């Protein structure tokens, strides 16, 4: 009972701090507080691709081409998840502004459910259709095998990429940007360390080549996804996940797809 009371206090404190700044504080200060971490996050996100290009470039031109030709296909799938995440962010922001904490939590749980199921379905489809995508793009034989390996690993871990993007969007929706910045920074640094290890190997561990780059991203984003789940289960940063909120709410899911579809197309 005491633990439950403390959780409620933490949620109330986080919400009051956010509302106090955005509703009563300086507009310019509030905008900077939101914008600066988001700008830094976007810069750091691009570091994933730069890191892959940096290390894969040491393998050869064919390997770089394998990664480059795979990215548009995987990004197309990720755009769908990002659109759904944006829908969750929009609704959570509305309810947070209205002071309806229970609905914020409900939206978060429904978004987790919807994004996870969608990611699993798209990941399976993408994994098995990867050869057809590559043939459709006219990928040369010298690039095909590495590109296929990269896409297979990417689609196998797309659920973690979706969760990674979703939790960032939900946190932005309630005005919490510092925690996402910390997690993104840690994952980018970890990816920079794991990339050469998985690509080239170390000691008795043989490198995996291009597939190692995709695997490094998969590992770092899966760790980030786990961190996000733990944060939301503890409920110390404005959102508290509850098992009772995971029962499918089809009216919300319909609304989320309606809001998220335009965002996915724009991306």
C-alpha positions as CSV (number, residue, x, y, z in Angstrom):
1,X,0.0,0.0,0.0
2,X,2.9,2.4,0.9
3,X,4.6,1.5,-2.4
4,X,1.5,2.2,-4.4
5,X,1.1,5.6,-2.6
6,X,4.7,6.5,-3.4
7,X,4.2,5.6,-7.1
8,X,1.2,7.9,-7.2
9,X,3.2,10.7,-5.6
10,X,6.0,10.2,-8.2
11,X,3.5,10.4,-11.0
12,X,1.8,13.5,-9.6
13,X,5.2,15.2,-9.0
14,X,6.3,14.5,-12.6
15,X,3.0,15.8,-14.0
16,X,3.0,18.9,-11.8
17,X,6.6,19.8,-12.7
18,X,5.8,19.5,-16.4
19,X,2.5,21.4,-16.2
20,X,4.1,24.1,-14.1
21,X,6.7,24.9,-16.7
22,X,4.5,24.6,-19.8
23,X,1.4,26.3,-18.4
24,X,2.8,28.9,-16.1
25,X,6.4,29.4,-17.0
26,X,8.3,31.3,-19.7
27,X,7.3,30.1,-23.2
28,X,10.8,30.5,-24.5
29,X,12.2,28.6,-21.6
30,X,9.7,25.8,-22.1
31,X,10.4,25.6,-25.8
32,X,14.1,25.4,-25.2
33,X,13.6,22.7,-22.5
34,X,11.8,20.6,-25.1
35,X,13.6,21.5,-28.2
36,X,17.3,21.2,-27.2
37,X,17.1,17.5,-26.0
38,X,15.0,16.6,-29.1
39,X,17.5,18.2,-31.4
40,X,20.4,16.4,-29.7
41,X,18.4,13.1,-29.9
42,X,17.9,13.5,-33.7
43,X,21.6,14.2,-34.2
44,X,22.5,11.2,-32.1
45,X,20.0,9.0,-34.0
46,X,21.9,9.8,-37.2
47,X,25.0,8.5,-35.5
48,X,23.7,4.9,-35.9
49,X,23.9,5.1,-39.6
50,X,27.2,7.1,-39.5
51,X,28.7,4.5,-37.2
52,X,27.6,1.6,-39.5
53,X,29.1,3.5,-42.5
54,X,32.3,4.2,-40.7
55,X,33.0,0.6,-39.7
56,X,31.4,-1.2,-42.7
57,X,33.4,1.1,-45.0
58,X,36.5,-0.8,-43.8
59,X,35.1,-4.0,-45.3
60,X,34.8,-2.7,-48.8
61,X,32.5,-0.9,-51.3
62,X,30.2,-4.0,-51.8
63,X,29.5,-4.2,-48.1
64,X,28.7,-0.5,-47.9
65,X,26.3,-0.9,-50.9
66,X,24.7,-3.9,-49.1
67,X,23.8,-1.7,-46.1
68,X,22.8,1.3,-48.3
69,X,20.4,-0.8,-50.4
70,X,18.8,-2.3,-47.3
71,X,18.1,0.9,-45.5
72,X,15.1,2.2,-47.6
73,X,13.2,-1.0,-47.2
74,X,13.7,-1.2,-43.4
75,X,13.1,2.5,-43.0
76,X,9.7,2.1,-44.8
77,X,8.7,-0.4,-42.2
78,X,10.0,1.7,-39.3
79,X,8.0,4.7,-40.6
80,X,4.8,2.8,-39.9
81,X,5.9,2.2,-36.3
82,X,6.9,5.9,-36.0
83,X,3.5,7.0,-37.2
84,X,1.7,4.8,-34.6
85,X,4.1,6.2,-31.9
86,X,3.2,9.7,-33.0
87,X,-0.4,9.0,-32.5
88,X,0.3,7.8,-28.9
89,X,2.3,11.0,-28.3
90,X,-0.5,13.2,-29.6
91,X,-3.1,11.6,-27.4
92,X,-0.9,11.4,-24.3
93,X,0.0,15.1,-24.7
94,X,-3.7,16.0,-24.8
95,X,-4.6,14.0,-21.7
96,X,-1.5,15.2,-19.8
97,X,-2.5,18.8,-20.6
98,X,-6.0,18.0,-19.3
99,X,-4.6,16.5,-16.1
100,X,-6.1,13.1,-16.8
101,X,-3.3,10.8,-15.7
102,X,-5.3,7.6,-15.9
103,X,-5.9,8.2,-19.6
104,X,-2.3,9.0,-20.2
105,X,-1.4,5.6,-18.7
106,X,-4.1,3.9,-20.7
107,X,-2.9,5.5,-24.0
108,X,0.6,4.4,-23.2
109,X,-0.4,0.8,-22.6
110,X,-2.6,0.6,-25.7
111,X,0.2,2.1,-27.8
112,X,2.7,-0.5,-26.4
113,X,0.2,-3.2,-27.3
114,X,-0.6,-1.9,-30.8
115,X,3.0,-1.1,-31.7
116,X,4.3,-4.4,-30.5
117,X,1.7,-6.5,-32.4
118,X,2.2,-4.4,-35.5
119,X,6.0,-4.8,-35.3
120,X,5.9,-8.5,-34.9
121,X,3.6,-8.9,-37.9
122,X,5.7,-6.5,-40.1
123,X,8.9,-8.1,-38.9
124,X,7.8,-11.6,-39.9
125,X,6.5,-10.4,-43.3
126,X,9.7,-8.4,-43.9
127,X,11.9,-11.2,-42.9
128,X,10.4,-13.7,-45.4
129,X,9.9,-11.1,-48.2
130,X,13.5,-9.7,-48.0
131,X,14.7,-11.8,-51.0
132,X,11.8,-10.4,-53.1
133,X,12.5,-6.9,-52.0
134,X,16.2,-7.2,-53.1
135,X,15.3,-8.8,-56.4
136,X,12.8,-6.0,-57.0
137,X,15.5,-3.4,-56.4
138,X,17.8,-5.2,-58.8
139,X,20.6,-5.8,-56.3
140,X,23.7,-7.3,-57.9
141,X,25.0,-10.7,-56.9
142,X,28.1,-9.2,-55.3
143,X,25.9,-7.3,-52.9
144,X,22.9,-9.6,-52.5
145,X,24.1,-12.0,-49.8
146,X,25.3,-9.3,-47.4
147,X,22.2,-7.2,-48.0
148,X,20.0,-10.2,-47.3
149,X,21.8,-10.9,-44.0
150,X,21.5,-7.3,-43.0
151,X,17.8,-7.2,-43.8
152,X,17.1,-10.4,-42.0
153,X,18.7,-9.2,-38.8
154,X,17.0,-5.8,-39.1
155,X,13.6,-7.4,-39.5
156,X,14.2,-9.9,-36.8
157,X,14.7,-7.0,-34.4
158,X,12.2,-4.5,-35.7
159,X,10.0,-5.0,-32.7
160,X,12.7,-3.5,-30.5
161,X,13.2,-0.6,-33.0
162,X,9.4,0.1,-32.8
163,X,9.4,0.0,-29.0
164,X,12.5,2.2,-28.9
165,X,10.8,4.8,-31.1
166,X,7.4,4.5,-29.3
167,X,8.7,5.2,-25.8
168,X,10.6,8.2,-27.0
169,X,7.5,9.6,-28.6
170,X,5.3,9.0,-25.5
171,X,7.9,10.7,-23.3
172,X,8.0,13.7,-25.7
173,X,4.2,13.7,-25.6
174,X,4.2,14.4,-21.8
175,X,7.1,16.8,-22.0
176,X,9.8,14.5,-20.7
177,X,12.9,14.8,-22.9
178,X,15.9,14.3,-20.6
179,X,15.5,10.6,-20.0
180,X,15.2,9.8,-23.7
181,X,18.4,11.8,-24.4
182,X,20.3,9.9,-21.7
183,X,19.1,6.5,-23.1
184,X,19.8,7.5,-26.7
185,X,23.3,8.7,-25.8
186,X,24.2,5.5,-24.0
187,X,22.9,3.3,-26.9
188,X,24.8,5.3,-29.5
189,X,28.0,5.0,-27.6
190,X,27.4,1.3,-27.0
191,X,26.7,0.8,-30.7
192,X,30.0,2.4,-31.6
193,X,31.8,-0.1,-29.3
194,X,29.8,-3.2,-30.5
195,X,30.0,-2.4,-34.2
196,X,33.7,-3.2,-34.7
197,X,33.5,-6.1,-32.3
198,X,30.6,-7.8,-34.2
199,X,31.9,-6.8,-37.6
200,X,35.5,-7.7,-37.3
201,X,35.5,-10.0,-34.3
202,X,38.0,-10.2,-31.4
203,X,40.2,-13.0,-30.3
204,X,38.5,-16.3,-30.9
205,X,35.3,-14.6,-31.9
206,X,35.0,-14.3,-35.7
207,X,33.6,-11.2,-37.1
208,X,30.1,-11.3,-38.8
209,X,30.8,-8.7,-41.4
210,X,27.8,-6.6,-42.5
211,X,25.5,-8.7,-40.4
212,X,27.5,-7.7,-37.4
213,X,26.5,-4.0,-37.9
214,X,22.8,-4.9,-37.9
215,X,23.3,-7.2,-34.9
216,X,25.0,-4.4,-32.9
217,X,22.1,-2.1,-33.6
218,X,19.7,-4.9,-32.6
219,X,21.5,-5.5,-29.3
220,X,21.7,-1.8,-28.3
221,X,18.1,-1.0,-29.2
222,X,16.8,-4.2,-27.4
223,X,18.6,-3.0,-24.3
224,X,17.1,0.4,-24.7
225,X,13.6,-1.1,-25.1
226,X,14.1,-3.1,-21.9
227,X,15.2,0.0,-20.1
228,X,12.1,1.9,-21.3
229,X,9.8,-0.9,-20.2
230,X,11.3,-0.9,-16.7
231,X,11.0,2.9,-16.5
232,X,7.3,2.8,-17.4
233,X,6.5,-0.1,-15.1
234,X,8.1,1.9,-12.2
235,X,6.1,5.0,-13.2
236,X,8.6,7.6,-12.1
237,X,8.6,9.8,-15.1
238,X,5.0,10.7,-15.8
239,X,3.7,7.4,-17.2
240,X,2.8,4.2,-15.3
241,X,2.1,1.0,-17.2
242,X,-0.6,-1.2,-15.7
243,X,-1.5,-4.8,-16.8
244,X,-5.2,-4.0,-16.6
245,X,-4.7,-1.3,-19.3
246,X,-3.4,-3.8,-21.9
247,X,-6.8,-5.3,-22.8
248,X,-7.4,-4.2,-26.4
249,X,-9.3,-0.9,-26.7
250,X,-10.5,-1.1,-30.3
251,X,-11.9,2.5,-30.3
252,X,-8.4,3.8,-29.3
253,X,-6.6,1.5,-31.8
254,X,-8.9,2.8,-34.6
255,X,-8.2,6.4,-33.5
256,X,-4.5,5.8,-33.3
257,X,-4.3,4.4,-36.8
258,X,-6.3,7.3,-38.1
259,X,-3.9,9.8,-36.4
260,X,-0.7,7.8,-37.2
261,X,-1.3,7.0,-40.9
262,X,-0.6,10.5,-42.2
263,X,2.6,10.7,-40.1
264,X,3.8,7.4,-41.5
265,X,3.2,8.6,-45.1
266,X,5.0,11.9,-44.4
267,X,8.1,10.0,-43.0
